[in-house]
Amino acid sequence: MTELAAAAGITVRTVRFYRERGLIPPPRREGRIAWYDDHHLARLRTIAALLERGHTLNGIAELADAFEKGRDVGELLGLGEPTEEQPVRLTPEELADHFAGEVTPENLAAALDLGYLGTDGDELVHISRRLLDASSTLVRKGVPLAAVLEAGQLVREHADALAELFITVMRTHTPDTAEVDIEQLRPVAKSVVEAELSMALDRRLNQS
């Protein structure tokens, strides 16, 4: 524990306090010897960074709890499935920088439940660079992160319905011997949705 504290730049007493609060996991034990590793050091550095950003120890403990209960990145990404989206690896403090003041335990849990975030050791993985950039832009414009996540859930439901619509149309109106080629369907579906959304925004803005 002494070496861990020195590497983290804190006291042994502080490490012990964090351990008692559940902010860092217990060490691996071999008999009476307790072993701390790079995982513990990374967690201590994350705690220090979050404290510098104004988070309280209670808030960090709640974030850590949500973090530990998050879905594994393999489950999140659905390994083997085709995708155009680029996942983004983030430390908890980097996530806090993207959404300053908005990374609450409730919002983190909502993002994990929605599938925007997954966990991989001491890192978070966001499912999509484009969604991460869009979400952080909305928050910087003044939209609360909770509202962004709530809207994201609704968008997800509509997107699933649209995807089902396109696949059903293709399967219904192509020969039985033809397979629905997702790579051929994807650009057509995106063009239709982008055009319709653009025109829908025009209509809404013209009404206001």
N, C-alpha and C positions, 0 to 999 in steps of 0.2 A: 504493500500500500504506500510505503514511503516513496518508492521509485515512481509510482503512478502520480502521486501528488506533486512531486518535483517536476515531472514531465508536463503536467497540466498547469503548473505555476500557482498551485493553491496549497493549503495546509492539509496534513493528514486528518485533522479534526473536521475540515470541510468535506473531505471525501467520505468520511464516516457518516457525517450528517446527511449527505446526499444519498448514501446507501440506505440509511434508516428511513428516509423519506420516499424511497422507491424510485429515485431519479436515475439511478444507475443499477444495472442488474447485479445479482450476487456474483462473487468470484467463483472460478472453478476450484474445487478443493481436492487435494491429494493428501489424505491424512489430516494433519494439523496445518498444512501449508495452503494458503489461499493465493491463487494465481489470477492476476489482472492482466488483460491483454489490450490490443489496439482498439477493440470494440469499446472498452471502458474509457479509454483516452479520448476517442472520438466523441463519446457521449458527454464527457466533461467539457470538452471544447465547445460542443453545441450549447450546453447549459450556459457557459460563459458568454457566448455570442448572443443568446436570447436575452440574458440579463442586461447586456449592453443595449439591447434594442427596447428595453422597457418592460419586458415580461416579468411577472412575479414568479416566485418559486411555486406557489400554488398553481398558477397558470401553466407553468412548465410541466408540473407533475400531471396535470390533466391532459396536456398535449402528448406527453410520453405515453400515458395510458391509451389514448386514442391511436397513437402511432403503433403501439404493440398489438392492438386489436385489428389493425388494418389488414387488407387482403394482400397476400403475397404477390409480387410482381408477375410471376409466371401465370397466376390465375387472372390477373388484371389484363395482361397483354394477349392471353389466349394463344400461346405459342403455336406456331405453325399456320395460323390464319393469315390471309393476305391483308395488307394494310398500306395505305399511303401516308399514314401519320407517323411523325418522328417523335418517339418518346423522349422525355427530358429527365435526366437525373438531377436531383436537388438535395442539398442538405436542408435540415429544418430551418437553419438561419437564412439560407438563400430563399427559401419559400417565404419567410417572414419579410425579406426585402422586396419580393414581388408584390406582396399584399400588406404593406406596412400598417400595423395596428388592427388588421382584420383577421389574422390567423388565430382565431379562438378555438378552443376544444370543440365547440359546436360546429363551426365551419369546417374544421379539419375532418370531423366525423362525417359530416354531410358529403364532403368531397370524396372521402374513402368509400362511402356507401354508393355514391353515384358512379364510381368507377373512374373518376378523373385522376385519382391518386392510388398508388400501390406502394408497398414497402419492400425494400431490399437491404437487409442489414440495417445500417445506420443511415441509409439514404431513402428518400422518397423518389418515386418515379411518376411523373405526370404523363398521361396517356398520349398527349398531343401537344407539340410545340405551338401549333396554330391556336388551339383552345387556351393554352396557357397565356399566350400573348394577348388574345382577345379578352380574356377574363381580367388580366392585370390592367389592360387599357381601360376597361369599363370601371374598375375600382378607382383608378387614377382620375377618372372623369367625375367621380363622386357617387357612383352606384355602389351600395353596400355589397360586400361579398356574399352575404346570405341571400340577397335578392338575385345576384348573378347565378348562384348555385340553384336557386329555386327555378329561375328561368331556364337554366341548363337542363333540369329534369324535364320540363315541358318540351323543350326543343328535342330532347332525346326521344320522347314519346312520338312526336310528330315525324321525326327522321326515321324511326323504326317503321311507322306506318307507310311513309313514302317508299322506303326500300322494299317493303312487302308488296306495295302496289306495282312497282316496276318489275319485280321478279315474277309476280302473278301474270301480268300482261305478257311478258316474254314467254312464259311457259304455256300460256293459254293459246297464243297465236303463232307459235312456231311449230314446225313438224315434230312429231313424237321422237323422231330419231335425232333431233338437234338438241344439244345441251346448252343451257344458259351459261354463256361465257361471261363471268363477272367482269373481266378486264375489258371486254367490249361494251358491256352494259354501263359500267361506271362513268365514263365520260359523257355518255348520252344523258344519263340520269342527272349528273351534276349540272349539265348545261340547262336542262329543263328547270331544275329547282332554282338555280341562280337567276335565270331570266324571270321566272314567276315571282321570286322574292323581290327582285329589283322593281318589278312593276307594282307589286303589292305595297312596297315602301313608298313609291311615287304616289299611289292612290291615297295612302294614309296621310302623307305629308301635305298633299293638296287639300285634304279635308280639314286640316288643322288651321 
